[in-house]
Amino acid sequence: MTNHPPASRPPAPDEADGALRALAAAPAAELEKTLLEICSSPRWAAAVASARPWSDREALLAANAAAMAALTVPDLADAMAGHARIGKPKAGDATSEREQAGIQGVDTALLADLQEANDAYEAKFGHVFLICATGRTAATMLASLRERFPHDAATEAEIVRGELRKINDIRINRLLDETPV
């Protein structure tokens, strides 16, 4: 199963290529702002920007992967700072609400269990539980949270790195698919 969100219609290759070209040609300040909306780590944004021009979508996704792999633990904290707590999407933030759609309409007991598990995780690790929530239900996110809770900090940091990369991939693909040319 891929974690790419469904689009209302797949973009024509020329449209996606045009969006990529426009992104690659954006002034530095505009590109930085756009990249920081994808991932709130300034080091990540700088690394992805320095890889331009990207020859194609795969090159941009590869720049994401390389930048994510190079982040330090403090950089990961910067990246996580841009994410809402699982079970509490940022009100009015369409991205947060779309990514956490799996918690909509969930019964209050499950949300209470999720909050309790989040509290324990945050107390242990010092940061929000981060998971690529796109396409996941509240129950599967809670199960993942409980499964990851026993990890040590180093193991969990690497899992977070992978989850952030998946989230960034989804956000990059959405940006390329939805950006008017």
RANORZI-V891720 format. One record per backbone hydrogen bond with DSSP energy under -0.5 kcal/mol. NH is the residue of the N-H (numbers start at 0). CO is the residue of the C=O. If there is no record, write none. Layout:
nh & co
NH & CO
NH & CO
//
This chain:
nh & co
14 & 11
15 & 11
16 & 12
17 & 13
18 & 14
19 & 15
20 & 16
21 & 17
22 & 18
23 & 19
24 & 20
25 & 21
25 & 22
30 & 26
31 & 27
32 & 28
33 & 29
34 & 30
35 & 31
36 & 32
36 & 33
37 & 33
37 & 34
38 & 34
39 & 78
41 & 39
44 & 40
45 & 41
46 & 42
47 & 43
48 & 44
49 & 45
50 & 46
50 & 47
51 & 48
59 & 55
60 & 56
61 & 57
62 & 58
63 & 59
64 & 60
65 & 61
66 & 62
67 & 63
68 & 64
69 & 65
70 & 66
70 & 67
75 & 71
76 & 72
77 & 73
78 & 74
79 & 75
80 & 76
81 & 78
82 & 79
87 & 84
92 & 89
93 & 91
96 & 92
97 & 93
98 & 94
99 & 95
100 & 97
102 & 99
103 & 100
105 & 102
110 & 106
111 & 107
112 & 108
113 & 109
114 & 110
115 & 111
116 & 112
117 & 113
118 & 114
119 & 115
120 & 116
121 & 117
122 & 118
123 & 119
124 & 120
125 & 121
130 & 128
132 & 130
135 & 132
137 & 101
140 & 136
141 & 137
142 & 138
143 & 139
144 & 140
145 & 141
146 & 142
147 & 143
148 & 144
149 & 145
150 & 147
155 & 151
156 & 152
157 & 153
158 & 154
159 & 155
160 & 156
161 & 157
162 & 158
163 & 159
164 & 160
165 & 161
166 & 162
167 & 163
168 & 164
169 & 165
170 & 166
171 & 167
172 & 168
173 & 169
174 & 170
175 & 171
176 & 172
177 & 173
178 & 174
//
